Amino acid sequence: MEMYQYTAAELSSMLKKKECSAVEVTESVLGRIHAVDDKVGAFITVTEELALQKAKQVDEKRVAGEALHDLAGIPIAVKDNICTKGVGTTCASKMLENFVPPYSATVIEKLERCDYVPVGKVNMDEFAMGSSTETSYFKKTRNPNDLDRVPGGSSGGSAACVSAGEVPLSLGSDTGGSIRLPASYCGVVGLKPTYSSVSRYGLVAFASSLDQIGPLGRSVADVAMLYSAICGRDNHDATSAVREYPDFAASLQADLKGKVIGLPKEYFGHGVSDKVKDAIMKMAHDLEQQGAVLKEVTLPSTDYALNAYYIISSAEASSNLARFDGVKYGFRAKDYNGLVDLYEKTRSEGFGDEVKRRIMLGTFVLSSGYYDAYYKRAKLLQQKITAEFHDAFEACDVLLTPTAPDTAFKIGENIGDPLKMYATDICTVTVNIAGLPALSVPCGYDGALPIGCQLIGAKFSEQNLLNTAFAYEQSVGGFNRIPQIR
């Protein structure tokens, strides 16, 4: 087996036992990137020199007998909307094509203290607005399981690079399913943490009340290990929670006896393919055989969640992206006549169609005469959805749903139909609206295409979700499957 084929947890153990070096691991990963990324298109920036330099430093520390973190020497890719000091952060947009941050996001500073190996920044939908990684200004990322299909979005690069074996771990961001959807399409594990459990400082904002940074990996232990490293209170982020977090990887347990698994009937209705339903139910019965109890529940407001999500997220995007005006930083139009013309031309030329569509929608729902009709009603529905989840968790420990209504669609298939594209988020947006944690894990295949299952928990119940997924992972013999890429 090549080094790049191991999971992060396996590599961490091998490094501790000195069965390999961080430089060897990094060289293997970089070799894989050089071999397949021209086909996959996951990376915007590869920091090869920086990665090898950091790997060498980790090996020197290990030889000197220093105590090192479990992530020391592990290569990790970072979504290109998370600020990295001295390394470009483009948000896959012409607007920030040449932007190099003067500071790093809190999650990056935490990983630096863990001695991770930074291998580069990965592709995404522009400003995280999309479900397929087709709205990137730079390139389209392809699904490693079928290069004619999308990897999902907006964290498509984060999922594709893990699935393809280019890195064992990556960071993404999730506003309405942007970690879980690509994790499902690409056949990897992706965690959207509880809102406020991971600092958003240094994450370029899309919708501030919904955005959350989270990990992707090829095993539950990998994701648990990375999540433990990045969660926690941050004084730079006033919304981050003040609480203690366990060592999620060390606390993994596979005991499901007596655990009540809820099956919300609204998530298995019209629009969800039969193959996806069958795969989810097969997983549910597997969990039942391990001692879990299945229970049907109802979340009546789910049918309206997609509308509420796009109103709330677009309204916040309209406000957040107002800063990109050609004056402070980023792209500036060359030919303009006065300040207003500068604003108009810069934003018209610097933003792609999807970003402009959401800015216009957000401005409309916040405008005088429409605020009460749209935005206020969406916020009221948000409260109702949150209350329905609360009631469901009075009776259940975990909810089990599809992550996506179907497997990955073909590149170009939905890009001309925004409503059809938005519908791919139908199973995931409720989680962000309610601020809950959710985990997507592979639960089957339709031919070569992975099917993902979503586990949803009450706030700050990540350990419960990880334990449930870990039990399932053990029963099926693991998730670490790297497709052949030709």
C-alpha positions, -999 to +999 in steps of 0.1 A: +000+000+000+012+035-008+013+060+020-014+082+005-039+052+007-039+051+045-063+070+067-051+099+089-056+077+120-035+049+105-008+074+094-008+090+129-002+056+145+026+047+119+043+081+126+043+076+163+058+041+159+084+056+135+073+031+108+074+061+084+084+097+084+064+129+079+085+136+048+077+102+033+040+107+039+041+142+024+060+131-006+035+103-012+006+127-010+023+153-033+031+125-058-006+116-058-016+152-064+008+155-093-005+122-107-043+128-106-052+164-099-050+175-135-080+151-140-098+158-106-091+195-104-094+197-066-066+222-059-064+259-066-030+262-049-005+235-040+021+246-013+046+219-020+077+237-007+059+247+025+046+212+030+080+195+027+096+221+050+069+216+077+072+178+074+109+180+078+104+201+110+080+175+124+105+147+118+132+167+136+109+172+166+101+135+167+137+126+166+144+151+194+118+133+215+093+161+217+057+153+226+036+157+194-001+160+186-019+131+168-021+154+137+016+161+136+029+153+102-005+147+087-012+165+054-044+185+054-060+205+025-080+237+033-110+251+015-101+284-002-125+305+018-105+300+050-077+326+055-041+313+054-014+339+061+009+343+032-010+318+010-037+330-014-074+328-003-095+334-034-130+320-025-128+307-061-137+342-073-122+367-097-130+392-069-103+378-047-080+362-074-049+378-060-058+382-023-032+370+002-044+373+038-022+390+064-035+367+091-047+331+095-081+319+106-083+305+141-087+270+129-055+273+109-036+286+140-049+257+159-037+232+133-003+250+132+000+243+169-007+207+161+021+206+135-001+197+106+014+197+071-003+224+048-005+210+013-026+237-003-060+253-009-088+235-026-115+245-051-151+255-042-182+272-055-176+309-057-180+324-022-194+290-012-226+296-033-234+264-051-240+227-048-217+213-074-183+233-075-193+244-110-195+281-101-157+284-094-140+312-114-109+290-119-120+255-128-146+227-124-137+200-099-147+165-109-160+135-088-131+110-084-157+081-086-169+093-121-150+122-137-181+131-158-200+140-126-199+168-100-183+163-066-210+183-049-206+217-033-197+241-022-168+222-005-164+200-037-126+204-037-124+194+000-143+162-006-128+153-040-092+156-027-099+132+002-118+108-020-091+107-047-063+100-021-047+134-026-049+140+012-062+121+041-080+151+057-094+184+046-113+214+060-146+226+044-173+250+054-211+242+056-238+268+052-266+246+039-250+213+034-217+222+018-197+197+037-222+169+038-234+170+002-199+166-014-191+140+013-221+120+001-213+124-036-177+115-032-180+087-007-162+102+023-171+112+059-180+148+065-191+166+097-211+198+100-205+208+137-229+225+160-231+262+152-207+280+176-185+250+183-158+260+158-146+296+154-156+314+122-128+339+126-109+340+093-137+322+074-148+345+046-185+351+054-214+339+032-243+337+057-229+344+092-257+328+112-254+296+092-217+291+082-197+265+101-162+251+094-159+213+096-137+183+088-138+157+060-119+124+060-119+088+049-129+073+083-149+084+114-118+084+135-101+108+111-130+132+113-131+129+151-094+136+154-096+168+132-127+180+149-111+178+183-082+199+171-103+228+157-133+231+181-135+254+211-140+289+223-123+318+205-122+353+217-121+365+181-155+350+175-182+363+199-206+335+187-183+307+197-196+287+227-179+286+261-179+249+270-156+219+274-151+194+246-140+158+249-113+141+229-137+129+203-114+103+187-103+088+220-139+086+232-152+066+201-174+037+211-194+012+189-221+003+214-256+010+200-277-010+225-309+009+234-301+039+212-332+053+196-327+061+159-354+084+145-365+082+108-382+115+098-409+105+072-405+139+054-370+130+043-381+099+025-408+114+003-411+128-032-378+136-049-357+110-030-346+082-053-356+046-045-319+035-045-311+061-019-341+052+002-332+015+000-295+022+011-307+043+041-331+017+052-305-010+049-282+010+071-311+016+096-317-022+098-280-028+103-280-004+132-311-021+145-293-055+145-266-039+166-291-030+193-306+003+182-343+010+182-359+025+151-387+050+155-406+070+129-409+107+136-423+138+119-408+172+111-437+189+094-420+222+085-393+204+064-413+211+032-408+248+037-372+248+049-355+252+015-375+284+009-366+298+043-329+288+039-325+307+006-342+338+019-321+339+051-288+330+035-292+353+005-302+382+028-270+377+049-249+372+017-262+405+004-249+423+036-216+403+039-206+408+002-212+445+003-176+449+014-163+438-020-166+472-038-133+478-055-122+502-028-108+483+001-092+452-014-097+426-041-106+431-078-112+467-091-126+475-125-101+494-148-124+518-166-150+537-145-164+572-142-169+581-105-174+562-074-209+547-081-196+535-116-166+519-098-189+500-075-212+488-103-185+477-127-163+461-101-192+440-087-205+432-122-171+421-135-158+405-102-187+383-092-201+353-111-237+348-120-247+327-090-232+352-065-250+381-082-282+361-083-281+356-045-270+392-038-300+404-058-324+380-040-310+390-006-313+427-013-349+422-025-361+403+006-346+429+029-360+459+010-388+481+022-422+465+016-408+430+013-390+425+046-421+414+065-434+393+036-402+373+031-373+377+056-394+380+088-416+350+079-384+330+071-370+338+105-403+328+122-402+295+103-366+290+115-379+291+151-406+265+142-380+242+126-358+245+156-387+236+179-397+206+159-361+192+161-361+198+198-393+178+201-379+150+180-348+147+202-370+143+233-379+109+218-347+100+198-310+100+203-302+104+166-321+111+134-312+091+103-319+106+068-305+107+033-278+133+028-288+140-008-320+130-027-299+112-053-263+104-063-240+128-081-254+143-113-235+150-145-214+181-149-235+207-167-268+189-161-283+213-135-261+244-139-287+262-161-316+255-137-310+272-104-342+258-088-332+222-097-297+229-083-311+243-050-333+212-046-302+191-040-299+208-006-334+197+005-321+171+031-294+193+046-305+229+050-327+222+081-297+214+101-281+248+095-313+266+101-315+249+135-278+252+143-275+214+148-246+190+142-249+164+113-226+138+099-226+123+064-212+088+060-211+064+030-239+038+032-238+022-003-232+026-040-253+029-071-228+014-095-196+035-090-215+064-074-215+066-036-247+071-015-245+091+017-265+088+049-270+118+072-270+114+110-285+145+128-281+151+165-291+176+192-268+206+198-233+196+209-240+159+205-212+153+181-198+124+202-231+106+199-231+110+161-195+099+158-202+069+179-232+059+159-213+063+126-183+044+141-205+014+150-218+013+115-183+017+100-171-012+120-200-034+109-193-028+072-155-031+074-146+006+069-152+034+044-116+039+031-122+033-007-100+052-031-113+050-067-090+044-097-086+076-117-078+072-153 
